[in-house]
């Protein structure tokens, strides 16, 4: 079986290569032209983003034709393809993939999976699928495990500023203005109900926001051993603070610090920091 995902999963190049995972690009549309998120480093992206102020780039999902081409290419080595994607509540990527799969149905049988999340949360599901496939699991058993991971993974983050969300039209002007005046830092998670962003609470400073974020995770996981993937845009100090808090208050079995994909940073700016967390028992038998 060949596994496909998108660059919103924040997979490392090493993971993609080692596990043989194909990755579809998402695109960033700058005034001077479109760039694949696979072809721009995080630092180069944030430099360009900050230089554009007060304008903001837009993002675009892969076309169905791009997916069709990818599936046809992969069908040369496997007729069975499993395509795993960013939440349908946040992107139309899986819709493009499904149309592309229909267009390529004469070449391959493509199954689709909506992770209902993104970034590190999406990555956990992709890793589980790839590792379970290598271990010889059936598709039914793989999807049972992915369902458990999807239901028990938290993706939660905070932002230094609401400016980028406001400029991208992702929140109302009044909310953005109030947030700016009060210097509020929202704590946002990805809802399990619809795979969309939901505000958990707000704080006045980044340290307070990270405390509230960690409190939320502690209430959910208590003393359950967890795998924590701390993620940030270009905010190493925030990532270090969150890592320390997680180590102090969660039962951390595995901790990583990663950069989020530039395509996810378009609407958040460089000052995003958060975490994807999954119970270790759902992953450890696959590692």
C-alpha positions as CSV (number, residue, x, y, z in Angstrom):
1,X,0.0,0.0,0.0
2,X,1.2,3.5,-0.8
3,X,0.3,6.3,1.7
4,X,-0.3,9.9,0.6
5,X,-0.6,12.9,2.9
6,X,-0.3,16.7,2.5
7,X,2.3,19.1,3.8
8,X,-0.1,20.3,6.6
9,X,0.9,17.2,8.5
10,X,4.3,18.6,9.3
11,X,6.1,15.3,8.6
12,X,9.9,15.5,8.6
13,X,11.8,14.7,5.4
14,X,13.3,11.8,7.1
15,X,9.9,10.3,8.1
16,X,8.6,10.7,4.5
17,X,11.6,9.0,3.1
18,X,12.0,6.2,5.6
19,X,8.3,5.3,5.5
20,X,7.9,5.9,1.8
21,X,5.1,8.4,2.3
22,X,4.1,10.6,-0.7
23,X,3.3,14.2,0.1
24,X,1.0,16.6,-1.8
25,X,1.9,20.3,-1.6
26,X,-0.2,23.1,-0.4
27,X,0.5,26.5,-2.0
28,X,1.2,30.0,-0.8
29,X,0.2,32.8,-3.2
30,X,2.4,35.8,-2.9
31,X,1.8,38.9,-5.1
32,X,4.8,38.0,-7.2
33,X,3.7,34.4,-7.7
34,X,2.7,31.1,-6.2
35,X,5.1,29.0,-4.1
36,X,4.8,25.4,-3.0
37,X,5.0,25.1,0.8
38,X,7.4,22.3,0.1
39,X,9.9,24.7,-1.6
40,X,10.2,27.4,1.0
41,X,11.9,27.2,4.4
42,X,10.1,28.5,7.5
43,X,12.5,31.3,8.0
44,X,12.4,32.4,4.4
45,X,8.6,32.4,4.5
46,X,8.4,34.4,7.7
47,X,10.8,37.0,6.3
48,X,8.6,37.4,3.3
49,X,5.5,37.5,5.4
50,X,6.8,40.2,7.6
51,X,8.1,42.2,4.7
52,X,4.6,42.2,3.1
53,X,2.9,44.0,6.0
54,X,0.1,45.1,6.0
55,X,-0.7,42.8,3.1
56,X,-0.9,39.0,3.6
57,X,-0.5,36.1,1.1
58,X,-3.3,33.6,0.5
59,X,-3.2,29.8,0.5
60,X,-4.4,27.2,-2.0
61,X,-5.0,23.5,-1.9
62,X,-3.7,21.0,-4.5
63,X,-5.9,20.6,-7.6
64,X,-7.8,17.4,-8.3
65,X,-5.6,17.1,-11.4
66,X,-2.5,17.2,-9.2
67,X,-3.9,14.4,-7.1
68,X,-4.9,12.4,-10.2
69,X,-1.3,12.7,-11.5
70,X,0.1,11.7,-8.1
71,X,-2.1,8.6,-7.8
72,X,-1.4,7.5,-11.3
73,X,2.4,7.7,-10.7
74,X,2.1,5.8,-7.4
75,X,-0.1,3.1,-9.1
76,X,3.0,2.0,-11.0
77,X,4.3,0.5,-7.8
78,X,1.0,-0.2,-5.9
79,X,-2.7,-0.2,-7.0
80,X,-3.7,0.3,-3.4
81,X,-3.4,3.9,-2.1
82,X,-4.4,5.4,1.2
83,X,-4.8,9.2,1.1
84,X,-4.8,10.9,4.6
85,X,-5.5,14.6,4.9
86,X,-5.9,17.8,6.8
87,X,-9.4,18.3,8.4
88,X,-12.2,18.9,6.0
89,X,-13.3,21.6,8.5
90,X,-10.2,23.6,7.7
91,X,-9.4,22.9,4.1
92,X,-10.9,21.5,0.9
93,X,-7.8,19.4,0.3
94,X,-9.6,16.1,0.9
95,X,-12.3,17.1,-1.6
96,X,-9.7,17.7,-4.3
97,X,-8.1,14.3,-3.4
98,X,-11.4,12.5,-3.7
99,X,-12.1,14.0,-7.2
100,X,-8.5,13.1,-8.2
101,X,-9.0,9.6,-7.0
102,X,-12.2,9.3,-9.0
103,X,-10.4,10.5,-12.1
104,X,-7.6,7.9,-11.5
105,X,-10.0,5.0,-10.6
106,X,-8.9,3.1,-13.7
107,X,-5.3,3.0,-12.4
108,X,-5.6,2.7,-8.7
109,X,-8.0,2.0,-5.8
110,X,-7.7,5.0,-3.5
111,X,-9.1,5.1,0.1
112,X,-9.5,8.4,1.9
113,X,-9.2,9.5,5.5
114,X,-10.2,12.8,7.1
115,X,-7.9,13.3,10.1
116,X,-10.2,16.1,11.4
117,X,-7.1,17.9,12.5
118,X,-3.8,19.3,11.2
119,X,-0.1,19.6,11.9
120,X,1.2,17.3,14.6
121,X,-2.2,15.8,15.1
122,X,-2.5,14.9,11.5
123,X,1.1,13.6,11.6
124,X,0.3,11.1,14.4
125,X,-2.4,9.5,12.2
126,X,-0.2,9.4,9.2
127,X,2.7,7.8,11.2
128,X,0.3,5.2,12.7
129,X,-1.0,4.2,9.2
130,X,2.5,3.9,7.7
131,X,4.0,2.0,10.6
132,X,1.0,-0.3,10.9
133,X,1.1,-1.0,7.2
134,X,4.7,-1.9,7.4
135,X,3.8,-4.2,10.3
136,X,1.3,-6.0,8.1
137,X,-1.9,-4.8,9.7
138,X,-5.1,-5.0,7.7
139,X,-6.8,-1.8,6.5
140,X,-9.6,-2.4,8.9
141,X,-7.2,-2.7,11.9
142,X,-5.3,0.4,10.7
143,X,-8.4,2.5,10.5
144,X,-9.6,1.3,13.9
145,X,-6.3,2.6,15.5
146,X,-6.5,5.8,13.5
147,X,-10.0,6.4,14.8
148,X,-8.7,6.0,18.4
149,X,-5.9,8.4,17.7
150,X,-8.2,10.9,16.1
151,X,-10.5,10.8,19.1
152,X,-7.8,11.1,21.7
153,X,-5.3,13.6,20.2
154,X,-5.4,17.3,21.2
155,X,-4.0,20.0,19.0
156,X,-3.9,23.3,20.9
157,X,-2.0,26.6,20.4
158,X,-1.7,30.2,21.3
159,X,-0.6,33.3,19.4
160,X,1.6,36.3,20.1
161,X,-0.7,38.5,18.1
162,X,-4.1,38.4,16.5
163,X,-2.9,40.6,13.6
164,X,-2.4,37.8,11.1
165,X,-5.7,36.1,11.8
166,X,-7.5,39.5,11.4
167,X,-5.7,40.4,8.2
168,X,-6.5,37.0,6.7
169,X,-10.2,37.5,7.5
170,X,-10.3,34.6,9.9
171,X,-11.8,36.6,12.8
172,X,-14.0,39.6,12.9
173,X,-12.5,43.1,12.9
174,X,-14.1,43.9,16.3
175,X,-12.6,40.8,17.9
176,X,-9.2,41.6,16.4
177,X,-9.4,45.2,17.7
178,X,-10.5,44.1,21.2
179,X,-7.7,41.5,21.2
180,X,-5.2,44.1,20.2
181,X,-6.3,46.7,22.8
182,X,-6.4,44.2,25.6
183,X,-3.3,42.3,24.3
184,X,-5.2,39.1,24.7
185,X,-3.6,35.8,23.7
186,X,-6.3,33.3,22.6
187,X,-5.9,29.6,23.4
188,X,-7.3,27.7,20.4
189,X,-7.8,24.0,19.8
190,X,-9.1,21.9,17.0
191,X,-12.6,20.7,17.9
192,X,-13.2,16.9,17.8
193,X,-16.8,17.6,16.8
194,X,-16.2,19.3,13.4
195,X,-12.5,19.6,12.9
196,X,-12.6,23.4,13.1
197,X,-10.8,25.9,15.4
198,X,-12.4,26.6,18.7
199,X,-11.4,29.2,21.4
200,X,-10.7,27.5,24.7
201,X,-9.9,30.6,26.7
202,X,-7.8,33.7,26.6
203,X,-4.9,35.1,28.6
204,X,-3.1,38.5,28.8
205,X,0.4,37.3,28.3
206,X,2.2,34.5,26.5
207,X,3.4,32.8,29.8
208,X,-0.2,33.0,31.1
209,X,-1.5,31.6,27.9
210,X,1.0,28.7,28.0
211,X,0.0,28.0,31.6
212,X,-3.7,27.9,30.5
213,X,-2.8,25.7,27.6
214,X,-0.9,23.2,29.8
215,X,-3.7,23.3,32.3
216,X,-6.2,22.2,29.6
217,X,-3.9,19.3,28.6
218,X,-3.4,18.3,32.2
219,X,-7.2,18.1,32.7
220,X,-7.6,15.9,29.7
221,X,-4.7,13.5,30.1
222,X,-4.0,13.6,33.9
223,X,-1.2,11.1,34.5
224,X,-1.7,9.2,31.2
225,X,1.7,8.8,29.5
226,X,1.7,11.0,26.4
227,X,3.7,11.8,23.3
228,X,4.0,15.6,23.1
229,X,5.0,17.4,19.9
230,X,5.6,21.1,20.7
231,X,5.2,23.2,17.5
232,X,6.1,26.8,16.7
233,X,6.4,29.2,13.8
234,X,9.5,31.2,14.7
235,X,9.1,31.4,18.4
236,X,11.8,29.2,19.9
237,X,11.5,30.8,23.3
238,X,7.8,30.1,23.5
239,X,8.5,26.5,22.5
240,X,11.1,26.1,25.2
241,X,8.6,27.5,27.8
242,X,5.9,25.2,26.7
243,X,8.2,22.2,26.7
244,X,9.3,22.9,30.3
245,X,5.7,23.3,31.4
246,X,4.7,20.0,29.7
247,X,7.6,18.1,31.3
248,X,6.6,19.5,34.7
249,X,2.9,18.8,34.6
250,X,2.2,16.0,32.1
251,X,3.4,12.4,32.2
252,X,5.6,12.9,29.1
253,X,6.8,9.7,27.6
254,X,8.2,11.4,24.4
255,X,8.8,15.1,23.7
256,X,9.7,16.7,20.4
257,X,10.0,20.3,19.2
258,X,9.2,21.0,15.6
259,X,8.4,23.9,13.2
260,X,5.0,24.2,11.6
261,X,4.6,24.3,7.9
262,X,4.8,27.8,6.3
263,X,1.3,27.2,4.8
264,X,-0.1,27.0,8.3
265,X,1.8,30.1,9.4
266,X,0.1,32.4,6.8
267,X,-2.8,33.1,9.1
268,X,-1.0,32.9,12.4
269,X,2.3,34.7,11.9
270,X,5.7,33.6,13.4
271,X,4.5,33.9,17.0
272,X,2.5,30.7,17.1
273,X,3.3,28.0,19.7
274,X,1.3,25.0,20.7
275,X,1.3,21.2,20.9
276,X,-0.1,18.0,19.5
277,X,-0.6,15.4,22.2
278,X,-1.5,11.7,22.0
279,X,-1.6,8.9,24.6
280,X,1.6,6.9,24.2
281,X,-0.3,3.6,24.4
282,X,-1.8,4.3,21.0
283,X,1.6,4.7,19.3
284,X,4.1,2.7,21.2
285,X,3.3,-0.7,19.8
286,X,4.0,0.7,16.3
287,X,7.4,2.2,17.0
